[in-house]
Amino acid sequence: MARVVIDPVTRIEGHLRIEAEVEGHQVKDAWSSGTMFRGIELILRGRDPREAWIWAQRICGVCTTVHALASVRSVEDALGIEIPENARLVRNIIAATQNVQDHIIHFYHLHALDWVDVTAAVKADPAKTSQLAQSISEWPLSSTTYFKGIQDRIKTLVSSGQLSLFSSGDWGHPAYQLPPEANLMAVAHYIEALDLQREFVRIQAVLGGKNPHPQTYLVGGMASTIDANEPGATVNPERIDLMRQLVKNARAFVQQVYLPDVLAIAGFYRDWFNHGEGLGNFMAYGDYSSAGVKDASNFFIPRGIILGRDLSKVHPVDVSNVTEYVTHSWYEYSGGDQVGKHPAQGETKPKYSGPKPPYEYLKTDEKYSWLKSPRYDNKPMEVGPLARVLVAYASGRPQVKQSVDAVLQKLNLPPTALFSTMGRIAARALEADIMIGQLEGWIDQLHHNMASGNVRIHNGEKWNPDTWPKSCQGFGFHEAPRGSLGHWIEIENKKIVNYQAVVPSTWNAGPRDPQGQRGAYEAALQGTPISDPERPLEILRTVHSFDPCLACAVHVVNANGQRYGARPSPYSGIAFAPSMG
Amino acid sequence: MTPTIAVLGLGNLMRTDDALGMLAIEQLREYAELPAEVRLIEGGTLGLDLLHSLWGITHLVAIDAVDVGSTPGTLVRFSGPQIADLPVSKSVHLLGFSDLIGVMRLMNAAPEEIVLLGVQPESTDWGTELTSKVKAAQESLLEAIAAQVADWLPSSPSIVSHAAFSQLS
């Protein structure tokens, strides 16, 4: 049996290593390892809880705002603070913007190249590409001339010998199945998506002061000002108009480009609805409240758990059932490494026992990752857009049910087809469409409040630490683009004494637990077909379908091991890999 | 047409000599009398997020630690086709920088003129201080940046005094 190693997995954020045992062109078993250590918990100890979010969002350079949100919520939960409606709206708008932008970037810039062969686009007939594009969407950029222009740019790039971000893809790999015209259309949309995401994220800069790392969070609400008559206010009529326009543009893109592209690509790769299933257990904390985060029944994205692929029942979530194991992680626990700990009693004591780099293989029967193994009621869970869509679908949410059924009908597939690599991709696109629809309503409500003089955005009753209890604990959560995010905080004598973040990629990318139960990536890779073990593109397809983002799951560089195709990474590479690796 | 000029500092402030580009932006703000329309951008280790900052720039000077295997502190300059021909391993960030430029070319939005000015690093290990050899090269780097910017400005005013930069050393 051959062991295939992919390290680092690129077109992700952070450092992830996959080891897979391949037999007869199929993955028999797989191990997922985060090869960096994250020490944010240690950095936060002893600090003022009101500033925790500033530090916590520095966990990552990509989805920064999600940690700020989970962090302020954890402090508000600990201190019993209710935030004003406007703060809730602004937080929802920032978070939903992050969600949609992240999903677009993921599909086009981090994942599409697993399905789209850029070099094949050169062979396409622009006229036929135009016909294809017009057959699936009303999107106006679809003329023969337009696609010819895009093709010429790709040709220039290819002939210059500088493929840049496309330079070491698996071009020509037999697993690429799109006709040249679909490849050209997808590359055109890849380029359009670059422009769209650049514009759309301005909403975060408007409401958050800057992007990445918005600056307007505040325990008790937001520091964004609302004033209809003040040109310098964060929220004023001009800014409302700008946000509406940006949402309108993004909505058109999602509905006329992103969703039709996903459906078209899924149609060419129908077999990928049979691969990458994984655990069959899905969890969502839920989010986007209309009345406050205490009561999950008002969440737009519902809370719930689905077990063993059974969509007929949604189980409740009780966060006291969350534990983290370190049996296969480079940490030690005071009570022994076989016992799980609830994050509120969590410990972060690093203890590296892996091989000294450079190494060939990890000792996967021992400890092999910087990620812990989170479990819910001792069961591994998949989190993320697929989990959220399935929980909403199984909960009978009409809008989600309608969207999902429409897609399934178009592809002539049963709901169980969603338990797959392509199901994750489809769920992400559906969620982007659903979230962008919500954004308009929240902006309208904010506008209405401003116009009617309701401008309160911060509750300062508990701002003064003298009003706090001597000790208290809190849980802050958010449904981040990649899934359920939880921050647990313990405050004593006005300072943080313990802080634990259990992030989406820890749920999905974590290692085995003491019972040997695999994490979500590990489970999803079972049975993955491998046409060429030297170029295991199919492994990347399934791992990328989760939208891995290891920066918040882990931190600080370990050395590189043996690697497969250390390819330039259009996203993470630009941001961090060269400086940190 | 009036050029739209930007100086882009790249690098990680916590990686010793890799901080060079970021520090250069800070020093230009303090010591150089650049015309207001010249944008100074702290690029840090951001990637695609820089697209927005570079939008509409016609003339770009990027500053970074560049490993060309030379003596630490050596000033290097790349321009025109050299930028595209640079092997990706030559700079701590170049993989990212060349990708970013590649993306902008695909979008038909790349600056007309791109110059990379850099200094051969001695170390890019953890640390918040430049090594002495790279520190000693800062003054000539700033002069090279100022000269490049002046070269692109229509009236080529004297925008920097040697005396001002020499306060650094």
Interface residues (C-beta under 8 A of the other chain):
Chain A: G61 I105 H109 R153 I154 L157 S160 Q162 L163 S164 L165 I191 L194 D195 Q197 R198 V201 R202 N211 P212 P568 P570 Y571 S572 G573 I574 A575 F576 A577 P578 S579 M580
Chain B: G11 N12 R15 D18 T45 L46 G47 L48 D49 L51 H52 W55 A84 D85 V88 S91 V92 H93 L94 L95 G96 F97 S98 D99 L100 I101 G102 V103 R105 L106 M107 N108 T124
